[in-house]
Amino acid sequence: MAEKEKQAKQPARPRIFVTQPVSEHALERLRTVARVTVFADSSRTIPKRTLIAQVREADVLFCLLHDKIDRNVIMANPKLRLIAAQSITPSNIDVAAATERRIPVTVTAPITTEATADLNFGLMIAVARRMLEGDRLARAGKFPGSQSAYLLGSSVWGKTLGLIGGGGLIGKAVARRAHGFSMRVLYWTPRRKPEHEEREAGLTFVPLEELLRESDFVSIHSPLNAETRHQIGARELRLMKKTAFLINTARGAIPDEAALVRALQRKAIAGAGLDVFEHEPKVDRALRQLPNVVLTPHLGSATPEVREAMAAIVVDNILAFLGGHKLPNCVNPQVFAL
């Protein structure tokens, strides 16, 4: 009887809902302090109805980049205590609604730099050398010959790469890879970097229009905000060479996707390598039908090492919160003063 009374007095373990499978090591750490439920399907984002139903039962929400944590989700449970996102920015979270409810929102540190730069350069090579077209041809049992002109592509070695918003971590990482291909690297950003940074990174600053006219590959690295939405529209695409390629591993709404489709259909530019899309998770049907485009479903951080590290940071945030400690990656710390 005394044992039953003791158990009854113990506080209930907090409930954590995870919107997709993540690192098993991270989940094991959470299970030591909480009851953990995971939406088990990693092939798709969680349906909105399921998300809301699970949030109603949770104290802590562990969400991923593509989960839309809007006001309806946040207001579904008056007892929700924390939103911990496995993303560098809370771009799909209504932080204002969370703050209104005094719910802290946490993110991860910017640790996706090298993995995203790898993918960026991979897209560049794949679209220029028509690698996916060649893959489909070989799988269909066709082999035009090792010196056939059937799938002539474009060289990467020695070409000019233009980085839009390219003075940040990922832009500089892409530049390092480009120098290994003897590429000339131009960059433009609204706030030019100090001369010593340009020199160390091997970057040459030019006005945006000059970058678009001179580059064989135009790579987007701007953050998404009100100023950069549709930063690359029909006018900017017309300035590019007809032999140039657009690469985007930043955010899908920075180029005007409809204008990009038209430019690709008219062959006003040679092609595109895209890891991000304006209306994710939907990918424009016209883009999917174009042979001169390489598409990947937002894989910038998709390596075991990076995902393990990101999940560990989310768990660190959750454990700090549950332990009453200062949150290391909180984007709305004002909730603690309300």
BELJOMO-V863532 format. One record per residue. N is the residue number from 1. RES is the residue in three letters. SS is DSSP state (hx for helix, st for strand, lp for the rest). PHI is phi in whole degrees, -180 to 180 (none if undefined). NEAR is the number of other ideal C-beta (glycine too) atoms within 8 Angstrom. Layout:
# BELJOMO-V863532
<<N;RES;SS;PHI;NEAR> <N;RES;SS;PHI;NEAR>>
This chain:
# BELJOMO-V863532
<<1;MET;lp;none;4> <2;ALA;hx;-62;5> <3;GLU;hx;-66;6> <4;LYS;hx;-64;7> <5;GLU;hx;-65;8> <6;LYS;hx;-63;8> <7;GLN;hx;-65;7> <8;ALA;hx;-66;6> <9;LYS;hx;-79;5> <10;GLN;lp;-68;6> <11;PRO;lp;-66;3> <12;ALA;lp;-65;4> <13;ARG;lp;-69;7> <14;PRO;st;-62;11> <15;ARG;st;-107;11> <16;ILE;st;-117;15> <17;PHE;st;-110;15> <18;VAL;st;-113;13> <19;THR;lp;-79;12> <20;GLN;lp;-159;11> <21;PRO;lp;-59;7> <22;VAL;lp;-128;13> <23;SER;lp;-47;9> <24;GLU;hx;-64;5> <25;HIS;hx;-63;9> <26;ALA;hx;-63;13> <27;LEU;hx;-65;12> <28;GLU;hx;-62;8> <29;ARG;hx;-63;10> <30;LEU;hx;-68;14> <31;ARG;hx;-67;9> <32;THR;lp;-72;5> <33;VAL;lp;-125;9> <34;ALA;st;-152;12> <35;ARG;st;-89;8> <36;VAL;st;-116;10> <37;THR;st;-119;11> <38;VAL;st;-125;10> <39;PHE;lp;-71;13> <40;ALA;lp;-82;5> <41;ASP;lp;-91;7> <42;SER;lp;-86;5> <43;SER;lp;-87;3> <44;ARG;lp;-155;5> <45;THR;lp;-74;9> <46;ILE;lp;-66;12> <47;PRO;lp;-61;6> <48;LYS;hx;-59;8> <49;ARG;hx;-62;6> <50;THR;hx;-67;9> <51;LEU;hx;-59;13> <52;ILE;hx;-63;11> <53;ALA;hx;-61;8> <54;GLN;hx;-74;12> <55;VAL;hx;-62;13> <56;ARG;lp;-60;8> <57;GLU;lp;-105;9> <58;ALA;lp;-110;13> <59;ASP;lp;-93;10> <60;VAL;st;-131;17> <61;LEU;st;-107;14> <62;PHE;st;-103;13> <63;CYS;st;-118;11> <64;LEU;st;-109;11> <65;LEU;lp;-55;9> <66;HIS;lp;-86;9> <67;ASP;lp;-73;11> <68;LYS;lp;-89;7> <69;ILE;st;-96;13> <70;ASP;lp;-92;8> <71;ARG;hx;-59;7> <72;ASN;hx;-62;7> <73;VAL;hx;-68;13> <74;ILE;hx;-65;14> <75;MET;lp;-84;8> <76;ALA;lp;-68;9> <77;ASN;lp;-138;9> <78;PRO;lp;-62;3> <79;LYS;lp;-99;5> <80;LEU;lp;-64;15> <81;ARG;lp;-109;8> <82;LEU;st;-155;13> <83;ILE;st;-116;15> <84;ALA;st;-113;14> <85;ALA;st;-100;15> <86;GLN;st;-91;13> <87;SER;lp;-152;11> <88;ILE;lp;-77;8> <89;THR;lp;-126;6> <90;PRO;lp;-88;10> <91;SER;lp;-66;8> <92;ASN;lp;-108;9> <93;ILE;st;-114;11> <94;ASP;lp;-80;9> <95;VAL;hx;-64;10> <96;ALA;hx;-62;6> <97;ALA;hx;-66;11> <98;ALA;hx;-64;16> <99;THR;hx;-64;13> <100;GLU;hx;-58;6> <101;ARG;lp;-89;9> <102;ARG;lp;62;6> <103;ILE;lp;-103;12> <104;PRO;st;-69;13> <105;VAL;st;-121;15> <106;THR;st;-118;16> <107;VAL;lp;-130;10> <108;THR;lp;-111;12> <109;ALA;lp;-74;6> <110;PRO;lp;-76;7> <111;ILE;lp;-111;10> <112;THR;lp;-97;12> <113;THR;hx;-54;10> <114;GLU;hx;-69;7> <115;ALA;hx;-64;13> <116;THR;hx;-68;13> <117;ALA;hx;-64;13> <118;ASP;hx;-58;9> <119;LEU;hx;-64;14> <120;ASN;hx;-55;16> <121;PHE;hx;-71;11> <122;GLY;hx;-63;8> <123;LEU;hx;-62;15> <124;MET;hx;-59;15> <125;ILE;hx;-69;10> <126;ALA;hx;-62;11> <127;VAL;hx;-76;17> <128;ALA;hx;-67;13> <129;ARG;lp;-94;10> <130;ARG;lp;59;10> <131;MET;hx;-67;10> <132;LEU;hx;-70;9> <133;GLU;hx;-63;9> <134;GLY;hx;-65;10> <135;ASP;hx;-62;8> <136;ARG;hx;-64;8> <137;LEU;hx;-65;11> <138;ALA;hx;-65;9> <139;ARG;hx;-67;6> <140;ALA;lp;-82;6> <141;GLY;lp;81;5> <142;LYS;lp;-106;6> <143;PHE;lp;-146;6> <144;PRO;lp;-71;7> <145;GLY;lp;111;6> <146;SER;lp;-68;3> <147;GLN;lp;-121;3> <148;SER;lp;-71;7> <149;ALA;lp;-88;3> <150;TYR;lp;-64;6> <151;LEU;lp;-123;9> <152;LEU;lp;-62;5> <153;GLY;lp;-115;7> <154;SER;lp;-116;10> <155;SER;lp;-72;7> <156;VAL;lp;-106;11> <157;TRP;lp;-55;7> <158;GLY;lp;78;6> <159;LYS;lp;-86;12> <160;THR;st;-103;11> <161;LEU;st;-110;16> <162;GLY;st;-112;17> <163;LEU;st;-104;16> <164;ILE;st;-90;16> <165;GLY;lp;67;14> <166;GLY;lp;-91;16> <167;GLY;lp;-91;14> <168;GLY;lp;-91;8> <169;LEU;hx;-63;7> <170;ILE;hx;-71;14> <171;GLY;hx;-58;14> <172;LYS;hx;-67;12> <173;ALA;hx;-67;12> <174;VAL;hx;-65;16> <175;ALA;hx;-60;16> <176;ARG;hx;-60;11> <177;ARG;hx;-68;11> <178;ALA;hx;-64;11> <179;HIS;hx;-65;10> <180;GLY;lp;-67;6> <181;PHE;lp;-105;10> <182;SER;lp;54;6> <183;MET;lp;-90;12> <184;ARG;st;-83;7> <185;VAL;st;-116;14> <186;LEU;st;-101;16> <187;TYR;st;-148;16> <188;TRP;st;-138;13> <189;THR;lp;-153;11> <190;PRO;lp;-59;3> <191;ARG;lp;-120;5> <192;ARG;lp;-62;5> <193;LYS;lp;-78;11> <194;PRO;lp;-59;5> <195;GLU;hx;-57;6> <196;HIS;hx;-67;6> <197;GLU;hx;-69;10> <198;GLU;hx;-60;11> <199;ARG;hx;-64;7> <200;GLU;hx;-64;6> <201;ALA;hx;-89;11> <202;GLY;lp;68;8> <203;LEU;lp;-109;15> <204;THR;st;-116;8> <205;PHE;st;-80;9> <206;VAL;lp;-141;11> <207;PRO;lp;-60;6> <208;LEU;hx;-57;9> <209;GLU;hx;-63;7> <210;GLU;hx;-66;9> <211;LEU;hx;-59;15> <212;LEU;hx;-65;12> <213;ARG;hx;-72;9> <214;GLU;hx;-96;9> <215;SER;lp;-82;14> <216;ASP;lp;-86;10> <217;PHE;st;-133;14> <218;VAL;st;-110;14> <219;SER;st;-116;17> <220;ILE;st;-93;15> <221;HIS;lp;-138;13> <222;SER;lp;-72;12> <223;PRO;lp;-74;8> <224;LEU;lp;-88;10> <225;ASN;lp;-153;6> <226;ALA;lp;-60;4> <227;GLU;lp;-77;6> <228;THR;lp;-98;10> <229;ARG;lp;-61;9> <230;HIS;lp;60;9> <231;GLN;lp;-60;12> <232;ILE;st;-108;14> <233;GLY;lp;-115;10> <234;ALA;hx;-59;9> <235;ARG;hx;-63;6> <236;GLU;hx;-66;11> <237;LEU;hx;-66;15> <238;ARG;hx;-67;8> <239;LEU;hx;-75;8> <240;MET;lp;-73;14> <241;LYS;lp;-63;9> <242;LYS;lp;-67;8> <243;THR;lp;-95;6> <244;ALA;lp;-92;12> <245;PHE;st;-122;15> <246;LEU;st;-103;17> <247;ILE;st;-119;15> <248;ASN;st;-138;15> <249;THR;lp;-121;14> <250;ALA;lp;-93;12> <251;ARG;lp;-138;10> <252;GLY;lp;-67;12> <253;ALA;lp;-89;9> <254;ILE;lp;-71;14> <255;PRO;st;-84;16> <256;ASP;lp;-75;10> <257;GLU;hx;-63;13> <258;ALA;hx;-64;7> <259;ALA;hx;-66;13> <260;LEU;hx;-65;13> <261;VAL;hx;-59;12> <262;ARG;hx;-62;10> <263;ALA;hx;-64;12> <264;LEU;hx;-70;15> <265;GLN;hx;-64;8> <266;ARG;lp;-84;6> <267;LYS;lp;59;8> <268;ALA;lp;-69;10> <269;ILE;lp;-129;14> <270;ALA;lp;-76;10> <271;GLY;st;174;12> <272;ALA;st;-151;14> <273;GLY;st;-120;15> <274;LEU;st;-127;15> <275;ASP;lp;-107;14> <276;VAL;lp;-135;11> <277;PHE;lp;-141;12> <278;GLU;lp;-65;9> <279;HIS;lp;-121;7> <280;GLU;lp;-55;10> <281;PRO;lp;-85;7> <282;LYS;lp;-77;6> <283;VAL;lp;-114;10> <284;ASP;lp;-49;12> <285;ARG;hx;-59;6> <286;ALA;hx;-63;8> <287;LEU;hx;-62;14> <288;ARG;hx;-66;8> <289;GLN;hx;-92;5> <290;LEU;lp;-83;10> <291;PRO;lp;-76;4> <292;ASN;lp;-95;9> <293;VAL;st;-134;12> <294;VAL;st;-106;12> <295;LEU;st;-119;9> <296;THR;lp;-132;9> <297;PRO;lp;-86;7> <298;HIS;lp;54;10> <299;LEU;lp;-102;8> <300;GLY;lp;-51;12> <301;SER;lp;-101;10> <302;ALA;lp;-83;8> <303;THR;lp;-129;7> <304;PRO;hx;-57;5> <305;GLU;hx;-64;7> <306;VAL;hx;-70;12> <307;ARG;hx;-65;12> <308;GLU;hx;-62;11> <309;ALA;hx;-67;9> <310;MET;hx;-65;13> <311;ALA;hx;-63;13> <312;ALA;hx;-63;11> <313;ILE;hx;-67;13> <314;VAL;hx;-60;16> <315;VAL;hx;-64;11> <316;ASP;hx;-57;9> <317;ASN;hx;-62;15> <318;ILE;hx;-65;15> <319;LEU;hx;-65;10> <320;ALA;hx;-62;11> <321;PHE;hx;-64;15> <322;LEU;hx;-65;10> <323;GLY;lp;-88;6> <324;GLY;lp;77;4> <325;HIS;lp;-98;6> <326;LYS;lp;-65;4> <327;LEU;lp;-81;11> <328;PRO;lp;-75;8> <329;ASN;lp;-132;10> <330;CYS;st;-88;10> <331;VAL;lp;-93;9> <332;ASN;lp;-132;10> <333;PRO;hx;-61;9> <334;GLN;hx;-64;7> <335;VAL;hx;-64;11> <336;PHE;hx;-79;6> <337;ALA;lp;-103;5> <338;LEU;lp;-76;6>>
